[in-house]
């Protein structure tokens, strides 16, 4: 009897040991339980969720969308009171018109300055001709005076006429210099006037941009999240008003580094969504993360000091969702999924 009990106990112990070994082999996916299918539940639906914020300050006067409403690119989401910005644009346009008028006046002044130079040159030419005649008359009278045949009054008159002619030439030369300097001043000031026009044009464009920014529109097709904006609310630049969730979604599955061997871009993927009670959807590997997730952490682990415990790193795998699946339209960013990849499958081209 004791021998039979001992034999039964040995068999039970042996069976328990075998079961433990088989369980360990299964847990580590070792032969005979090795499989080419890799699974992870560290996976989520992702999308380019855009947080909408104003670039200008003001009171909200219109919020035409509701929570979770479908929108198209360009649809109005929030409108801010634009009266102040309309007036700022009008003020900027008036300033631009004034600067352009000043620049146009500069061009007209340049024409007038050139005409003044032409007139001054003509006057100088006339005064030089008069000086030449006065100098000839003086030389003639002086020759007669040397022979004592010229009256003293004629000598004095000729000398006075020559002196006056020289003074007139000097006066006209100075006037010509002033006219030329006036033209140069106008030309030099032109650059500042043109810069002022450019600055006024930039101010108009900025005012126009600010006016346009009072209308916050959908950047792409999708659905809005919870709408936080309220009519009458005062908002400033950067205030979060709502979010737009696009229709373009994908899966990011974080596999252990030991699971990556054999995975290729284009391999088929099967995934189930927790929210859909295990209903399966299909996709394909689109690309792999260029680094392990730990490399993107704000505070990185320092393994150079102290005790070291090796931890398998996670690498993100982006999975595209195959089109034409009924449940795909119900996916939302943030949902948890379980991803399965058969590494033995051939990648699609």
Number of C-alpha atoms within 10 A of each C-alpha: 6 7 8 9 10 11 12 12 12 12 12 12 12 12 12 12 12 12 12 12 12 16 13 12 15 15 11 11 15 12 10 9 12 12 13 14 14 16 19 16 17 16 23 20 20 19 17 13 18 16 15 20 18 20 17 20 18 20 17 19 16 17 17 11 16 14 13 15 13 17 21 14 11 13 17 17 22 25 22 24 18 21 12 11 20 16 13 19 21 15 15 21 19 14 19 21 15 14 21 19 14 17 21 14 12 17 15 13 16 19 13 15 21 16 14 19 21 15 15 21 18 14 19 21 15 15 22 19 14 19 21 15 15 21 19 14 19 21 15 14 22 19 14 15 15 9 9 10 11 15 11 12 9 16 20 14 14 21 19 14 19 21 15 16 21 19 14 19 21 15 15 21 19 14 19 21 15 16 22 18 14 19 21 14 13 18 16 11 14 18 12 12 20 15 14 18 21 15 15 21 19 14 19 21 15 15 21 18 15 19 21 16 18 22 21 20 17 23 16 16 17 19 20 24 19 14 19 13 21 15 14 13 12 15 20 14 11 13 17 15 19 19 20 25 24 22 19 16 19 21 27 24 27 23 22 18 14 10 18 15 8 11 20 20 17 18 21 22 21 17 24 18 21 13 12 12 8 12 11 14 17 18 20 21 23 18 15 19 13 10 12 17 13 13 13 9 9 7 8 9 9 8 10 7 6 7 7 9 7 7 8 11 15 20 23 21 21 21 28 20 22 14 10 8 11 8 12 15 12 9 16 18 18 12 14 19 23 18 27 18 22 17 20 13 16 13 14 11 6
